[in-house]
Amino acid sequence: MLRGADENKTIIREIEKKEIAGILEEINWKNLSDKNYWTKLS
């Protein structure tokens, strides 16, 4: 029982890490495209 709960916690942690990484990646892409946009304007 306890072992299963621990496994679930680690799985949830891995999912959270992936979600955070995905969000950070999206922000990076937005920043990159913004930079490209601004360099095109100038």
C-alpha positions in Angstrom: 0.0 0.0 0.0 2.7 2.5 1.1 4.9 1.5 -1.8 2.1 2.1 -4.3 1.6 5.6 -2.8 5.3 6.4 -3.2 5.3 5.2 -6.8 2.3 7.4 -7.5 4.1 10.4 -5.9 7.1 9.9 -8.1 5.0 9.5 -11.2 3.1 12.7 -10.4 6.4 14.5 -9.8 7.7 13.4 -13.2 4.5 14.6 -14.9 4.8 17.9 -13.1 8.4 18.3 -14.2 7.4 17.6 -17.8 4.6 20.1 -17.6 6.9 22.8 -16.2 9.5 22.0 -18.8 6.8 22.3 -21.5 5.6 25.7 -20.2 9.2 27.0 -20.0 9.8 25.8 -23.6 6.7 27.6 -24.8 7.9 30.8 -23.0 11.3 30.4 -24.7 9.7 30.0 -28.1 7.6 33.1 -27.6 10.7 35.1 -26.5 12.6 33.9 -29.5 9.8 34.7 -31.9 9.4 38.1 -30.3 13.1 38.8 -30.8 12.9 37.7 -34.4 9.9 40.0 -34.8 11.7 43.0 -33.3 14.8 42.4 -35.4 12.7 42.3 -38.5 11.1 45.6 -37.5 14.4 47.4 -36.9 
